[in-house]
Amino acid sequence: MEEESHSNNSAIFCSKVEKMQSIIHEYSADLGQPTPVVLQLLDKETLPKGRVLVPGCGAV
């Protein structure tokens, strides 16, 4: 009985993980190009000098 419950929980977990992966893939924030606001700052030559942190950048 306990093994059957564990198996059922694993199937539910896997289903939820697959759904989240699908949502993340569908609504990816990766533009595949520079962020428009950075391009605008470069165009207007108003991009401040120094270091920049881009929250959320990285691989999924």
C-alpha positions in Angstrom: 0.0 0.0 0.0 2.8 2.4 0.9 4.7 1.6 -2.3 1.5 2.3 -4.4 1.1 5.7 -2.7 4.7 6.6 -3.3 4.4 5.6 -7.0 1.2 7.7 -7.3 2.9 10.7 -5.6 5.9 10.4 -7.9 3.6 10.4 -11.0 1.9 13.5 -9.7 5.2 15.2 -9.0 6.5 14.4 -12.5 3.3 15.7 -14.0 3.7 19.0 -12.1 7.3 19.3 -13.1 6.5 18.8 -16.8 3.8 21.4 -16.6 6.1 23.9 -15.0 8.8 23.2 -17.6 6.2 23.8 -20.3 5.1 27.1 -18.8 8.7 28.3 -18.4 9.6 27.3 -22.0 6.5 29.0 -23.3 6.9 32.3 -21.4 10.7 32.5 -21.5 12.0 36.0 -20.7 15.0 35.5 -23.1 14.5 38.0 -25.8 17.4 36.6 -27.8 18.7 40.2 -28.2 19.7 43.1 -25.9 17.0 44.5 -23.7 15.3 47.4 -25.5 15.9 49.9 -22.6 19.7 49.2 -22.9 19.6 49.9 -26.6 17.7 53.1 -26.0 20.3 54.3 -23.4 23.1 53.4 -25.8 21.4 55.3 -28.7 20.9 58.4 -26.5 24.4 58.0 -25.1 23.0 58.1 -21.6 24.1 54.7 -20.4 26.0 55.2 -17.1 29.5 54.0 -16.9 30.2 51.2 -14.3 29.0 47.7 -13.6 25.6 46.4 -14.2 23.6 43.6 -12.6 20.9 42.0 -14.7 18.6 40.1 -12.3 17.3 36.8 -13.7 19.8 36.4 -16.4 21.2 32.9 -16.9 20.3 29.6 -18.2 17.1 27.8 -17.5 
